[in-house]
Amino acid sequence: MTTSTLFRRATGAVFAASLAMITAPAHADDMRIDDAWKAALSETDGILDDQQMAIVNVIAYSSAAALLCDGIDIDADKVATATTAVLADTPPDLTDDEQLARFTAITLMMGTAKGIILAEGALHKDKFCAAAVAEKADAKTATFWK
């Protein structure tokens, strides 16, 4: 399977899951750090569309799981391809300064999401890693792991 095919499958497959993760209602046991997500998402309007935001969040999740969980390794080539696609999909009328500001915002979004997911995963490491390992084993699920 080519990287572009995987990327297309990943974007479609993770779009709904990522949006659900971000917009899920708060429950006592949902493992979400709701206030951190609310603050992080408050500055993302207009920078990325929903599909691009889903990709950023799945990359952050994949990276966090690779750091926290045994047997999961990030696939740098898949991440590079997906990140490049998100960054390259720049509105054509942006100035150089606006493009740099957009690139910086996306980089910060990805890092912030990774940090929050690392914190959530570390707080509930057994459940987090069990879910990630199950997801990795599911051949139908496109991931950013090796």
Residue pairs with C-beta under 8 A, 6 or more apart in sequence:
3 77
3 78
3 81
4 81
6 78
6 142
7 78
7 81
7 82
7 85
9 142
10 55
10 58
10 78
10 82
10 142
10 143
10 144
11 51
11 54
11 55
11 82
13 140
13 141
13 142
14 54
14 55
14 57
14 58
14 142
15 50
15 51
15 54
17 54
17 58
18 53
18 54
18 55
18 57
18 58
18 61
19 50
19 54
21 57
21 61
22 37
22 41
22 53
22 57
24 30
24 32
26 32
26 34
31 120
31 123
31 124
31 127
31 128
32 120
33 116
33 119
33 120
33 123
36 116
36 119
37 116
40 109
40 112
40 113
40 116
43 105
44 53
44 105
44 109
47 102
47 105
47 106
47 109
48 56
48 86
48 106
48 109
52 86
52 89
53 109
55 82
55 85
55 86
56 86
56 106
56 109
56 110
56 113
57 113
58 143
58 144
59 79
59 82
59 83
59 110
59 114
59 144
60 110
60 111
60 113
60 114
60 117
61 113
61 117
62 74
62 79
62 143
62 144
62 145
63 74
63 79
63 114
63 144
64 114
64 117
64 118
64 121
65 72
65 121
65 128
65 129
65 132
65 145
66 72
66 73
66 74
66 145
67 118
68 118
68 121
68 122
68 125
68 128
68 129
69 121
69 125
69 128
69 129
69 132
69 133
70 129
71 133
71 136
72 129
72 132
72 133
72 136
72 145
73 145
73 146
74 144
74 145
74 146
75 144
75 145
75 146
78 144
79 144
82 144
83 110
86 106
87 103
87 106
90 99
90 102
94 102
120 128
121 128
121 129
122 128
135 141
135 143
136 143
136 145
